[in-house]
């Protein structure tokens, strides 16, 4: 909601998340931030904790290509130090939502290698690495690869129950 914009913008541009997320350290004006936040978006939701309704993160499907059957997926956890699985549950629900609403065969995730470790355990189950751009992104004094991951509809259907049913656990 528009009332959330100042809070979300502050988190997205924070020193902790800003260099690792959408704007990669730049600080767009509020108007430019709002425009880019909704540019080419298919669906976008804030992930909210059930207990206290605190905002955990943001999930986005964007750049949908219905002719070829794919879109891009992005997710940002607002508190990078939070080890709770709730954000992963929110991402799983969102992926299920996207595959339920649209006839897409895969979702691409473009991720700089320095962000990969936090969810690398899902490789081979929830997603595959389809591409690697060598030394593509500069961050914290060095060049990093950019990984192109894909969540395939069929692969997701085989493994998603585990994630989606786990969300019922307190």
C-alpha contacts under 8 A as a table, 3 or more apart, distances in Angstrom:
res1	aa1	res2	aa2	distance
1	X	4	X	5.43
1	X	5	X	7.08
2	X	5	X	5.32
3	X	6	X	7.22
4	X	7	X	5.51
4	X	8	X	6.09
5	X	8	X	5.16
5	X	9	X	5.77
5	X	34	X	7.69
6	X	9	X	5.16
6	X	10	X	6.06
7	X	10	X	5.17
7	X	11	X	6.37
8	X	11	X	5.12
8	X	12	X	6.02
9	X	12	X	5.06
9	X	13	X	6.07
9	X	30	X	7.86
9	X	33	X	7.39
10	X	13	X	5.36
10	X	14	X	5.98
11	X	14	X	5.04
11	X	17	X	6.81
11	X	18	X	7.51
11	X	78	X	6.35
12	X	17	X	5.76
12	X	18	X	5.20
12	X	21	X	7.02
12	X	22	X	7.74
12	X	78	X	7.55
13	X	17	X	6.54
13	X	18	X	4.22
13	X	19	X	7.74
13	X	23	X	7.68
13	X	25	X	6.98
13	X	26	X	7.73
13	X	27	X	6.53
14	X	17	X	5.48
14	X	18	X	5.01
15	X	18	X	5.49
15	X	19	X	6.84
15	X	25	X	7.96
16	X	19	X	7.19
16	X	20	X	7.70
16	X	80	X	7.37
17	X	20	X	5.34
17	X	21	X	6.03
17	X	78	X	6.99
17	X	80	X	7.39
18	X	21	X	5.50
18	X	22	X	7.48
18	X	23	X	6.64
18	X	24	X	5.85
18	X	25	X	5.07
18	X	26	X	7.70
19	X	23	X	7.09
19	X	24	X	4.17
19	X	25	X	4.10
19	X	26	X	7.78
19	X	139	X	7.80
20	X	24	X	5.68
20	X	25	X	7.51
20	X	115	X	7.16
21	X	24	X	5.47
21	X	25	X	7.95
21	X	76	X	7.01
23	X	26	X	5.43
23	X	27	X	7.26
23	X	28	X	7.95
28	X	31	X	7.84
28	X	32	X	5.67
28	X	33	X	5.49
29	X	32	X	5.13
29	X	33	X	5.92
30	X	33	X	5.01
30	X	34	X	6.18
31	X	34	X	5.23
31	X	35	X	6.25
32	X	35	X	5.03
32	X	36	X	6.06
33	X	36	X	5.31
33	X	37	X	5.89
34	X	37	X	5.04
34	X	38	X	6.58
35	X	38	X	5.63
35	X	39	X	6.09
36	X	39	X	4.92
37	X	41	X	7.96
38	X	41	X	5.41
40	X	62	X	5.44
40	X	63	X	5.28
40	X	64	X	7.72
41	X	44	X	6.90
41	X	60	X	7.02
41	X	61	X	6.04
41	X	62	X	4.20
41	X	63	X	6.49
41	X	64	X	7.95
42	X	60	X	7.59
42	X	61	X	5.38
42	X	62	X	5.04
42	X	63	X	7.18
42	X	64	X	6.64
43	X	60	X	5.84
43	X	61	X	5.29
43	X	62	X	7.02
43	X	98	X	7.93
44	X	58	X	7.29
44	X	59	X	5.66
44	X	60	X	4.30
44	X	61	X	6.33
45	X	58	X	5.90
45	X	59	X	5.50
45	X	60	X	6.63
46	X	55	X	6.68
46	X	56	X	7.40
46	X	57	X	5.76
46	X	58	X	4.48
46	X	59	X	6.35
47	X	55	X	5.98
47	X	56	X	5.38
47	X	57	X	5.11
47	X	58	X	5.74
47	X	59	X	7.13
47	X	87	X	6.79
47	X	90	X	5.69
47	X	91	X	7.99
48	X	53	X	5.35
48	X	54	X	5.54
48	X	55	X	4.64
48	X	56	X	5.53
48	X	57	X	7.37
48	X	90	X	7.97
49	X	52	X	6.03
49	X	53	X	4.76
49	X	54	X	5.37
49	X	55	X	6.53
49	X	56	X	6.57
49	X	86	X	7.13
50	X	53	X	5.39
50	X	54	X	7.94
55	X	78	X	7.64
56	X	77	X	5.93
56	X	78	X	5.64
56	X	79	X	7.09
56	X	86	X	7.92
56	X	87	X	6.34
57	X	75	X	7.19
57	X	76	X	5.33
57	X	77	X	4.26
57	X	78	X	4.91
57	X	79	X	7.90
57	X	87	X	6.84
58	X	75	X	5.57
58	X	76	X	5.28
58	X	77	X	6.69
58	X	78	X	7.77
59	X	73	X	7.44
59	X	74	X	5.76
59	X	75	X	4.38
59	X	76	X	6.65
59	X	91	X	6.58
59	X	94	X	7.10
60	X	73	X	5.70
60	X	74	X	5.14
60	X	75	X	6.34
61	X	64	X	7.50
61	X	71	X	6.54
61	X	72	X	5.52
61	X	73	X	4.62
61	X	74	X	6.53
61	X	98	X	7.64
62	X	71	X	5.94
62	X	72	X	5.20
62	X	73	X	6.48
63	X	71	X	5.47
63	X	72	X	5.96
64	X	69	X	7.78
64	X	70	X	5.97
64	X	71	X	4.05
64	X	72	X	6.77
65	X	68	X	5.70
65	X	69	X	5.76
65	X	70	X	5.36
65	X	71	X	5.88
66	X	69	X	4.76
66	X	70	X	6.51
66	X	103	X	7.61
66	X	104	X	6.90
69	X	103	X	6.72
69	X	104	X	4.35
69	X	105	X	5.24
69	X	106	X	6.79
70	X	104	X	5.15
70	X	105	X	5.87
70	X	106	X	4.99
70	X	107	X	5.57
70	X	108	X	7.28
71	X	104	X	7.25
71	X	106	X	6.87
71	X	107	X	5.03
71	X	108	X	6.19
72	X	107	X	5.18
72	X	108	X	4.51
72	X	109	X	5.79
72	X	110	X	7.78
73	X	107	X	5.93
73	X	108	X	5.86
73	X	109	X	5.24
73	X	110	X	7.98
74	X	109	X	6.31
74	X	110	X	7.81
75	X	91	X	7.12
77	X	80	X	6.00
77	X	87	X	6.74
79	X	82	X	5.52
80	X	83	X	7.99
84	X	87	X	7.13
85	X	88	X	5.33
85	X	89	X	6.46
86	X	89	X	5.02
86	X	90	X	6.32
86	X	167	X	7.46
87	X	90	X	4.97
87	X	91	X	6.24
88	X	91	X	5.02
88	X	92	X	6.12
89	X	92	X	5.02
89	X	93	X	6.18
89	X	163	X	6.46
89	X	164	X	6.67
89	X	166	X	7.71
89	X	167	X	5.80
90	X	93	X	5.13
90	X	94	X	6.16
91	X	94	X	5.01
91	X	95	X	6.18
92	X	95	X	5.18
92	X	96	X	6.22
92	X	160	X	7.18
92	X	163	X	6.46
92	X	164	X	6.40
93	X	96	X	5.10
93	X	97	X	6.09
93	X	164	X	6.64
94	X	97	X	4.87
94	X	98	X	6.20
95	X	98	X	5.15
95	X	99	X	6.21
96	X	99	X	5.22
96	X	100	X	5.97
96	X	160	X	7.92
97	X	100	X	5.07
97	X	101	X	6.07
98	X	101	X	5.28
98	X	102	X	5.99
98	X	104	X	7.98
99	X	102	X	5.56
99	X	103	X	6.53
99	X	104	X	6.28
99	X	105	X	7.90
99	X	153	X	6.88
100	X	103	X	7.56
104	X	107	X	7.52
104	X	153	X	7.38
105	X	152	X	5.94
105	X	153	X	5.15
105	X	154	X	7.83
106	X	150	X	6.24
106	X	151	X	5.37
106	X	152	X	4.32
106	X	153	X	5.63
107	X	150	X	5.45
107	X	151	X	5.06
107	X	152	X	6.58
108	X	148	X	6.63
108	X	149	X	5.55
108	X	150	X	4.48
108	X	151	X	6.48
109	X	147	X	7.99
109	X	148	X	5.79
109	X	149	X	4.92
109	X	150	X	6.08
109	X	151	X	7.93
110	X	146	X	6.90
110	X	147	X	5.89
110	X	148	X	4.78
110	X	149	X	6.35
111	X	115	X	6.50
111	X	116	X	6.66
111	X	146	X	5.72
111	X	147	X	5.26
111	X	148	X	6.49
111	X	149	X	7.61
112	X	115	X	5.67
112	X	116	X	6.79
112	X	137	X	6.77
112	X	144	X	6.65
112	X	145	X	6.13
112	X	146	X	4.38
112	X	147	X	6.04
113	X	116	X	5.04
113	X	117	X	7.68
113	X	144	X	5.85
113	X	145	X	5.37
113	X	146	X	5.62
113	X	147	X	6.28
114	X	117	X	7.04
114	X	144	X	6.88
115	X	118	X	6.39
116	X	119	X	5.98
116	X	120	X	5.73
117	X	120	X	5.00
117	X	121	X	7.91
119	X	122	X	6.05
120	X	123	X	5.65
122	X	125	X	5.47
122	X	126	X	5.27
122	X	127	X	6.42
123	X	126	X	6.14
123	X	127	X	5.24
123	X	128	X	5.56
123	X	129	X	7.41
124	X	127	X	5.68
124	X	128	X	5.44
125	X	128	X	7.69
125	X	155	X	7.19
125	X	156	X	7.85
125	X	159	X	6.50
126	X	151	X	6.22
126	X	155	X	6.71
126	X	156	X	5.87
126	X	159	X	6.55
126	X	160	X	7.58
127	X	149	X	6.36
127	X	150	X	5.32
127	X	151	X	4.48
127	X	152	X	6.92
127	X	155	X	7.63
127	X	156	X	7.80
128	X	149	X	5.52
128	X	150	X	5.41
128	X	151	X	6.74
129	X	132	X	7.75
129	X	147	X	6.86
129	X	148	X	5.95
129	X	149	X	4.42
129	X	150	X	6.42
130	X	147	X	7.79
130	X	148	X	5.60
130	X	149	X	5.51
130	X	150	X	6.46
131	X	147	X	5.90
131	X	148	X	4.82
131	X	149	X	6.98
132	X	145	X	6.49
132	X	146	X	5.70
132	X	147	X	4.64
132	X	148	X	6.05
133	X	136	X	5.73
133	X	145	X	5.52
133	X	146	X	5.04
133	X	147	X	6.47
134	X	144	X	7.12
134	X	145	X	4.58
134	X	146	X	6.65
135	X	138	X	7.72
135	X	143	X	4.94
135	X	144	X	4.69
135	X	145	X	4.50
135	X	146	X	7.22
136	X	143	X	6.56
136	X	144	X	5.90
136	X	145	X	5.21
136	X	146	X	5.70
137	X	143	X	5.47
137	X	144	X	5.11
137	X	145	X	6.39
137	X	146	X	6.62
138	X	141	X	7.03
138	X	142	X	5.64
138	X	143	X	4.46
138	X	144	X	6.15
139	X	142	X	5.70
139	X	143	X	6.43
139	X	144	X	7.23
151	X	155	X	7.17
151	X	156	X	6.53
152	X	155	X	5.23
152	X	156	X	5.89
153	X	156	X	5.05
153	X	157	X	6.16
154	X	157	X	5.14
154	X	158	X	6.56
155	X	158	X	5.29
155	X	159	X	6.61
156	X	159	X	5.37
156	X	160	X	5.39
157	X	160	X	5.54
157	X	161	X	7.47
158	X	161	X	7.41
159	X	162	X	6.06
159	X	163	X	7.49
160	X	163	X	5.31
160	X	164	X	5.98
161	X	164	X	5.02
161	X	165	X	5.73
162	X	165	X	5.57
162	X	166	X	6.09
163	X	166	X	5.15
163	X	167	X	6.76
164	X	167	X	5.68
164	X	168	X	7.90
165	X	168	X	5.81
165	X	169	X	7.78
166	X	169	X	5.50
167	X	170	X	7.50
